[in-house]
Each structure stands twice: as structure tokens, then as C-alpha cells.
Amino acid sequence: IFMLYPLAIQAGDRNTAFGVIVPDLPGFFSAGDTYQDALVNAREAISLHLASLADMGLDSPSGLTADHYINNPEYQGWLWDVVEV
């Protein structure tokens, strides 16, 4: 079963990595030197996070749509993408 998770991405530059959070996974954070690296790293980290939840006998949280978060002032200025896990 594949799930879609929205990613909130804080833009990076030459000195700062792109930061990624998944609002549906509290406490989750990932990063990458480029936008693409950030997406790839986030997908891998989400997979490991969900596997860890499964090992503990916990259900994986359902991902809401990015539309649910886009207008939230907490994420103002963040970029959005969606990853399939």
C-alpha cells in the first residue's frame, strides 16, 4: 500500500540545506543539499520512520493533502511537494 505525504520544504542556498518537514509526522525532519536531494532523503527517512512505527505495533498516520496546510500561517513561505511512500 502506497501513501502520499505532503512535504513542507524550507528553501536552502549555497550555505544552507533544504529542510523538509512532514506535518502529518510530528517531529519528523529531513534535509538535502539540493531540492531533489531533499525529496529523495525525505522519502527514505519517511519509509524508515513508518517502518519503525510498524515495528512498535503502531499504525502509520494518514497523510492529509497539501491543500490542508498551504494556507496555514505556520508554513508561510515554505515550498510544497508530495511524496509517495
Secondary structure as UniProt FT lines:
FT   STRAND          4..10
FT   STRAND          18..21
FT   TURN            23..24
FT   TURN            26..27
FT   STRAND          30..32
FT   HELIX           35..55
FT   TURN            56..57
FT   HELIX           67..70
FT   HELIX           73..75
FT   TURN            76..77
FT   STRAND          79..84
//
